[in-house]
Amino acid sequence: MNFSNNELKQKISNAPWQPGCYLYKNSSGKILYVGKAKNLKKRVTSYFSYPERLENKIQQMVIKIADVEFITTDSELEAFLLETNLIKKYKPKYNSQKKDDKSYVWLMINKFEDFPQIKIVREKKNPQAEYLGPYAYTLPLKRILKELRKLFPYRTCNRDIQQLSTNNKQIKFKSSNTKPCLYYYLHLCTAPCAGLINKKSYKFSIKQLKAYFLNQKTKLINDLQAEMHHLSNIKNFEAAALLRDKIEDLKILGEKIKIDLDTDEKKYLQKKSDFYLSSLNALLTKIGLNYHEKFRIECYDISNIQGNNAVGSMIVFIDGKAAKDQYRKFKIKSKQTPDDFAMLQEVFTRRFSKKNLGDQRFAVNPDLIIVDGGKGQLSSTIEILEKKHLDFPIIGLAKKHEDIFILNQGKFSQKSFSSNSTGKFLIQRIRDEAHRFAINYHRQLRSFGQHKSLLDDIPGVGEVTKKRLLTKFHDLPAIKKASLSNLCKIIRNKTTATNLKKILDNLSVE
C-alpha cells in the first residue's frame, strides 16, 4: 500500500471496525471526499490496497490524501444520514454531484403550515417548505419514516387544517373533519383534524422527528430523558413510561430498519440476478447458443486519436454481470497510425498467445466474444483465431441499431433485436462498458505522454527518473503538489529534486 505519510498509514491501520463516515483531507486540511461504510476499516483500506481498480478520478484523489477523520455511528443507517449532512456542509470536490435531479430525493416539511405534512419528493418546488437531504435512496427514508412515525406521529392527509385560536379550555380549528381517521387509532397521527392536538405540541413532535434526520439523535434522547425524569418527579408515571419506551425504541431504531433493509436487499439482488440471466438468455437465443453456468463473455474495443496512444480493452461479463476484476487493457505497440483492424489483431494475438493462455489471468476461455465493430473488425479477429486454431463463438456489433454480425460457413448474416429486447439491453451495456474502459485507459496514456514531455525540459531529470516519478505520482499536478521530502524519495540527488520543485512551482500545470 502507498501512503503519502506515516501518520495517514497509522490512521488507516487503526481505523474502527464499525459503521460510520470517513473524511479524506489533503495536506492543507481541506476535505476532499466524504463517504459512509458498514465497516470503516474494510472500506478505507480498499482505497489503498487496489488503487488501479478505482476509476481515474478517484485514483487522482487518493494521491492527494494526506489525512483521514472517522466518525462512528450506531448503525449503517445512521451513517447514511450523517454522510448526507457532511456532504451538504463541506461540499467536497470528489463527491460526485449527479446532473439528473431524479437521482436524489428530499424530505419536505412545510414549516409554514400549522400542522405540517412530511413527504418524500424528487424536486424542490415549494419555496415555503423546508427540505432535508438530498438522499441518494428512497427505501431507507421510507423505512426511517415508518418507524419514526410510531414514535412521533404526524398527519399524511391533504386536508386544510388551521388553528384559528386557542385558550385554556378550547381550541378552534378550520377543518373539514371532526372525527379522527384510522391512523389516529393506530397511533400514527395525533388527529389535528379533530382538534385533538394544538399546533405548538404538533410542531414540537415534528421538531423531534427532524432532529433524527439532522444527526441529533444523542441530543434528542437526552432531551427525552430529561422530560421523562421531570414527569416521574411530578408522579406522572404513565407519561414517563411512554417516554421511556420511546427512548428505547430510538436507541434500537437503526438496527430494526437495517434488518428490514437487508431482507429487501436480498430480494432486490435476486430480482436483479434473474434479470441479468434473462437478458443473457435472450442474447444467446438470438445467436443460437445455449446457456451454462458461469457463461463468460469477452468484449473488445479500440480507442485512439489518429493512431496516437492507441489502446485495446477486454472486458468480461459472467452470467450477464460485469466481472471487473478480470478486465484487461492492452497498449498498442504495432501501429502509430489509425488502423482498428490491425490493432484488434494485435490485441487478439496477445490475448490468445500460448504464453498468455498459460497465465492465470487469461486461463479461462471465453464462451462468446463480442467485437465492437462490423464485418471488417469481425473478419480481422476471426483471422487471428483461425491462425491459432481456436474456435470460439464470435460476433461483431454494428455501430447503428446494435445489429450483430455472425460469420457462418464463410458468409456473414446480420441479426436485429426488437426495441424492447432484454438481449439488446445487455449487449448495449457490454459495448458501452468496453468503450468506457478503453477510453479511460487512452486518456491516462495521453495524459502520461503530455506530462512526460514537460518533464523532458527540466534539467537533471532523465528517462529513468521520469518513469519513476510518473509511476509514483501518476501525473504532473500530483508531482507539483508533492513535498520536497517525498520527491527526494524518488530522486536521490537532492539538488535535482530541489530544482524540480522550484521549476514546477513556477509552472501552470493542469
BATOR-855179 format. One record per residue (C-alpha): residue number from 1; x, y, z. Coordinates in steps of 0.1 Angstrom, whole numbers, plus 5000, padded with zeros to 4 digits. Layout:
N
   num   east   north     up
   NUM      X       Y      Z
...
***
This chain:
510
   num   east   north     up
     1   5000    5000   5000
     2   5012    5035   4992
     3   5005    5063   5017
     4   5016    5100   5015
     5   5029    5099   5051
     6   5033    5076   5081
     7   5006    5093   5101
     8   4980    5085   5074
     9   4992    5050   5072
    10   4988    5046   5110
    11   4953    5061   5110
    12   4942    5037   5082
    13   4958    5008   5101
    14   4938    5017   5132
    15   4905    5025   5115
    16   4875    5013   5135
    17   4857    4981   5126
    18   4823    5000   5130
    19   4798    5017   5107
    20   4803    5054   5102
    21   4817    5081   5079
    22   4852    5088   5067
    23   4865    5122   5056
    24   4896    5123   5034
    25   4917    5155   5036
    26   4946    5170   5017
    27   4978    5183   5031
    28   4961    5217   5038
    29   4933    5200   5058
    30   4907    5206   5031
    31   4881    5178   5029
    32   4884    5160   4996
    33   4857    5133   5000
    34   4831    5121   5025
    35   4820    5085   5024
    36   4800    5061   5045
    37   4806    5025   5053
    38   4792    4995   5071
    39   4827    4987   5082
    40   4851    5017   5081
    41   4883    4996   5084
    42   4875    4975   5053
    43   4862    5004   5033
    44   4891    5028   5037
    45   4917    5001   5033
    46   4903    4992   4999
    47   4913    5026   4985
    48   4949    5019   4991
    49   4950    4981   4986
    50   4939    4981   4949
    51   4941    5017   4936
    52   4943    5005   4900
    53   4907    4992   4903
    54   4894    5027   4911
    55   4881    5050   4884
    56   4906    5076   4872
    57   4891    5105   4891
    58   4893    5086   4924
    59   4928    5075   4917
    60   4938    5111   4914
    61   4921    5118   4947
    62   4939    5090   4966
    63   4972    5106   4956
    64   4962    5138   4974
    65   4950    5122   5006
    66   4972    5133   5035
    67   4948    5127   5064
    68   4916    5110   5073
    69   4890    5115   5100
    70   4865    5089   5112
    71   4831    5094   5127
    72   4815    5062   5140
    73   4777    5057   5143
    74   4755    5031   5160
    75   4743    5017   5126
    76   4748    5018   5089
    77   4716    5036   5086
    78   4728    5065   5108
    79   4760    5066   5087
    80   4737    5071   5057
    81   4721    5101   5073
    82   4753    5115   5086
    83   4770    5113   5052
    84   4743    5134   5035
    85   4747    5161   5062
    86   4785    5162   5060
    87   4785    5164   5021
    88   4760    5193   5024
    89   4782    5210   5050
    90   4816    5206   5033
    91   4808    5202   4996
    92   4838    5181   4989
    93   4853    5182   4955
    94   4853    5145   4948
    95   4818    5137   4959
    96   4800    5134   4926
    97   4770    5157   4920
    98   4747    5139   4896
    99   4732    5161   4869
   100   4699    5143   4869
   101   4678    5157   4898
   102   4657    5125   4898
   103   4688    5107   4912
   104   4681    5125   4945
   105   4652    5125   4969
   106   4644    5151   4996
   107   4624    5151   5028
   108   4600    5180   5026
   109   4584    5197   5056
   110   4561    5227   5050
   111   4571    5248   5080
   112   4545    5275   5073
   113   4516    5251   5078
   114   4500    5249   5113
   115   4502    5211   5111
   116   4529    5202   5086
   117   4530    5171   5065
   118   4562    5152   5058
   119   4568    5140   5022
   120   4595    5124   5002
   121   4599    5144   4969
   122   4622    5145   4940
   123   4621    5182   4932
   124   4622    5213   4955
   125   4592    5231   4941
   126   4577    5247   4972
   127   4596    5278   4983
   128   4578    5278   5017
   129   4589    5243   5026
   130   4620    5231   5044
   131   4640    5203   5026
   132   4662    5178   5043
   133   4688    5160   5022
   134   4694    5152   4994
   135   4694    5115   4998
   136   4705    5090   4972
   137   4680    5063   4980
   138   4643    5063   4987
   139   4639    5030   5005
   140   4660    5039   5036
   141   4639    5071   5040
   142   4607    5052   5038
   143   4619    5027   5064
   144   4630    5055   5088
   145   4598    5074   5085
   146   4577    5043   5090
   147   4594    5037   5124
   148   4597    5073   5134
   149   4560    5079   5128
   150   4553    5054   5156
   151   4573    5075   5180
   152   4564    5110   5167
   153   4530    5107   5149
   154   4522    5131   5121
   155   4494    5135   5096
   156   4496    5124   5059
   157   4462    5137   5047
   158   4458    5167   5024
   159   4431    5184   5044
   160   4433    5221   5050
   161   4437    5223   5088
   162   4443    5256   5106
   163   4443    5266   5142
   164   4422    5297   5144
   165   4425    5304   5181
   166   4432    5288   5215
   167   4425    5293   5251
   168   4429    5271   5282
   169   4395    5254   5276
   170   4391    5251   5238
   171   4410    5252   5205
   172   4392    5265   5175
   173   4401    5249   5141
   174   4394    5254   5105
   175   4389    5218   5093
   176   4366    5198   5071
   177   4366    5169   5095
   178   4356    5165   5131
   179   4363    5127   5137
   180   4397    5111   5138
   181   4406    5088   5109
   182   4420    5053   5112
   183   4456    5065   5116
   184   4447    5081   5150
   185   4436    5047   5164
   186   4467    5031   5150
   187   4487    5058   5170
   188   4503    5071   5138
   189   4485    5105   5138
   190   4475    5129   5166
   191   4443    5140   5148
   192   4447    5177   5144
   193   4417    5175   5120
   194   4395    5166   5150
   195   4411    5193   5173
   196   4429    5167   5195
   197   4463    5185   5195
   198   4473    5221   5192
   199   4499    5233   5167
   200   4525    5240   5193
   201   4526    5204   5205
   202   4523    5191   5169
   203   4552    5211   5157
   204   4573    5201   5187
   205   4568    5165   5177
   206   4579    5173   5142
   207   4609    5191   5155
   208   4619    5159   5174
   209   4615    5138   5143
   210   4635    5162   5123
   211   4663    5161   5148
   212   4669    5124   5140
   213   4675    5133   5103
   214   4699    5161   5113
   215   4720    5136   5131
   216   4710    5149   5165
   217   4699    5115   5179
   218   4720    5118   5211
   219   4706    5153   5219
   220   4671    5140   5212
   221   4675    5111   5236
   222   4690    5134   5263
   223   4660    5158   5259
   224   4635    5129   5262
   225   4653    5115   5292
   226   4652    5149   5310
   227   4615    5152   5302
   228   4610    5116   5315
   229   4627    5124   5348
   230   4606    5155   5352
   231   4573    5135   5346
   232   4585    5109   5371
   233   4593    5136   5397
   234   4558    5150   5394
   235   4544    5115   5397
   236   4530    5113   5361
   237   4543    5077   5358
   238   4522    5067   5329
   239   4535    5095   5307
   240   4571    5088   5319
   241   4567    5052   5310
   242   4557    5061   5274
   243   4587    5083   5271
   244   4609    5055   5285
   245   4596    5032   5257
   246   4601    5058   5231
   247   4638    5063   5242
   248   4645    5025   5240
   249   4629    5024   5205
   250   4650    5053   5193
   251   4682    5035   5205
   252   4675    5004   5185
   253   4658    5021   5156
   254   4688    5018   5133
   255   4691    4981   5138
   256   4654    4974   5134
   257   4654    4992   5100
   258   4687    4975   5090
   259   4671    4941   5093
   260   4643    4951   5070
   261   4667    4967   5046
   262   4688    4935   5045
   263   4658    4914   5036
   264   4647    4939   5009
   265   4683    4940   4996
   266   4684    4902   4992
   267   4651    4903   4973
   268   4664    4931   4951
   269   4697    4913   4944
   270   4678    4881   4935
   271   4655    4900   4912
   272   4685    4918   4896
   273   4703    4884   4891
   274   4672    4869   4874
   275   4670    4899   4851
   276   4707    4895   4841
   277   4702    4858   4833
   278   4670    4866   4814
   279   4689    4892   4793
   280   4718    4868   4787
   281   4694    4840   4775
   282   4677    4864   4752
   283   4711    4873   4736
   284   4722    4837   4733
   285   4689    4826   4718
   286   4693    4853   4691
   287   4727    4839   4681
   288   4719    4802   4686
   289   4740    4794   4717
   290   4730    4776   4748
   291   4735    4789   4784
   292   4756    4772   4810
   293   4766    4783   4845
   294   4793    4810   4847
   295   4788    4819   4810
   296   4817    4841   4801
   297   4815    4869   4775
   298   4846    4889   4765
   299   4841    4922   4746
   300   4869    4941   4728
   301   4872    4977   4718
   302   4899    5000   4704
   303   4904    5037   4714
   304   4929    5061   4698
   305   4932    5096   4682
   306   4947    5094   4648
   307   4966    5063   4660
   308   4982    5081   4689
   309   4982    5064   4724
   310   4961    5036   4710
   311   4948    5011   4735
   312   4927    4980   4734
   313   4902    4969   4761
   314   4890    4935   4771
   315   4860    4935   4795
   316   4844    4904   4809
   317   4807    4897   4818
   318   4799    4864   4836
   319   4762    4854   4837
   320   4752    4888   4824
   321   4771    4907   4851
   322   4804    4927   4848
   323   4834    4909   4863
   324   4857    4940   4867
   325   4885    4921   4884
   326   4890    4902   4851
   327   4892    4933   4828
   328   4924    4937   4809
   329   4939    4965   4789
   330   4965    4965   4761
   331   4988    4993   4750
   332   4990    4990   4712
   333   5027    4985   4701
   334   5025    4977   4664
   335   5007    5008   4649
   336   5011    5045   4652
   337   4985    5053   4625
   338   4947    5047   4627
   339   4940    5011   4618
   340   4914    4995   4640
   341   4916    4962   4621
   342   4954    4958   4627
   343   4951    4970   4663
   344   4924    4944   4671
   345   4946    4917   4655
   346   4974    4927   4679
   347   4951    4925   4709
   348   4938    4891   4699
   349   4973    4879   4691
   350   4985    4889   4726
   351   4953    4877   4744
   352   4954    4842   4728
   353   4992    4837   4727
   354   5004    4804   4742
   355   5023    4825   4768
   356   4991    4843   4779
   357   4969    4812   4779
   358   4993    4798   4805
   359   4988    4830   4826
   360   4962    4826   4853
   361   4947    4860   4843
   362   4939    4846   4808
   363   4935    4809   4817
   364   4896    4809   4814
   365   4885    4808   4778
   366   4855    4828   4766
   367   4821    4812   4758
   368   4814    4842   4735
   369   4835    4870   4720
   370   4820    4903   4711
   371   4839    4928   4689
   372   4828    4964   4688
   373   4825    4969   4650
   374   4810    4954   4618
   375   4822    4930   4592
   376   4857    4944   4588
   377   4866    4942   4626
   378   4850    4908   4628
   379   4869    4894   4598
   380   4902    4906   4611
   381   4898    4890   4645
   382   4885    4857   4631
   383   4917    4856   4610
   384   4938    4855   4642
   385   4916    4829   4659
   386   4919    4806   4628
   387   4957    4810   4627
   388   4958    4798   4663
   389   4933    4770   4656
   390   4909    4784   4681
   391   4871    4780   4677
   392   4852    4804   4700
   393   4818    4818   4691
   394   4823    4854   4680
   395   4801    4882   4668
   396   4805    4918   4657
   397   4784    4946   4670
   398   4774    4973   4644
   399   4776    5010   4655
   400   4740    5016   4644
   401   4709    4999   4659
   402   4730    4974   4678
   403   4727    4949   4650
   404   4750    4919   4653
   405   4771    4902   4626
   406   4778    4864   4626
   407   4801    4845   4603
   408   4786    4812   4594
   409   4801    4789   4568
   410   4820    4817   4552
   411   4790    4841   4549
   412   4780    4870   4571
   413   4745    4872   4585
   414   4730    4902   4602
   415   4705    4900   4631
   416   4685    4927   4647
   417   4669    4930   4681
   418   4634    4943   4688
   419   4634    4977   4706
   420   4623    4963   4739
   421   4645    4932   4739
   422   4664    4925   4771
   423   4691    4909   4749
   424   4696    4943   4732
   425   4698    4959   4766
   426   4726    4935   4776
   427   4747    4939   4745
   428   4744    4977   4747
   429   4756    4976   4783
   430   4785    4953   4774
   431   4795    4975   4744
   432   4793    5008   4765
   433   4814    4993   4793
   434   4841    4982   4768
   435   4841    5017   4753
   436   4843    5033   4787
   437   4872    5011   4798
   438   4892    5017   4766
   439   4886    5055   4767
   440   4897    5058   4803
   441   4930    5039   4796
   442   4936    5060   4765
   443   4931    5092   4785
   444   4956    5080   4811
   445   4983    5073   4784
   446   4976    5106   4767
   447   4980    5125   4800
   448   5011    5105   4808
   449   5026    5114   4774
   450   5018    5151   4779
   451   5033    5153   4813
   452   5064    5133   4802
   453   5071    5158   4775
   454   5070    5186   4801
   455   5095    5168   4823
   456   5118    5165   4793
   457   5125    5202   4796
   458   5137    5200   4833
   459   5175    5197   4837
   460   5187    5167   4855
   461   5155    5146   4850
   462   5163    5116   4828
   463   5142    5088   4814
   464   5145    5066   4845
   465   5136    5094   4868
   466   5107    5105   4847
   467   5093    5069   4847
   468   5097    5066   4884
   469   5080    5100   4891
   470   5050    5092   4869
   471   5047    5057   4882
   472   5046    5070   4918
   473   5026    5102   4913
   474   5007    5094   4880
   475   5006    5130   4866
   476   5024    5163   4867
   477   4999    5181   4890
   478   5005    5155   4917
   479   5043    5158   4913
   480   5039    5196   4917
   481   5020    5191   4949
   482   5044    5166   4963
   483   5067    5178   4992
   484   5104    5180   4987
   485   5109    5151   5011
   486   5086    5129   4990
   487   5104    5139   4958
   488   5137    5130   4974
   489   5124    5095   4979
   490   5122    5092   4941
   491   5151    5115   4931
   492   5182    5106   4951
   493   5200    5138   4942
   494   5186    5164   4965
   495   5199    5193   4943
   496   5179    5179   4913
   497   5148    5174   4934
   498   5151    5209   4947
   499   5155    5223   4912
   500   5125    5202   4900
   501   5104    5216   4929
   502   5113    5252   4921
   503   5106    5249   4883
   504   5072    5231   4888
   505   5062    5258   4914
   506   5065    5284   4887
   507   5047    5264   4860
   508   5010    5264   4854
   509   5001    5227   4855
   510   4967    5212   4850
***
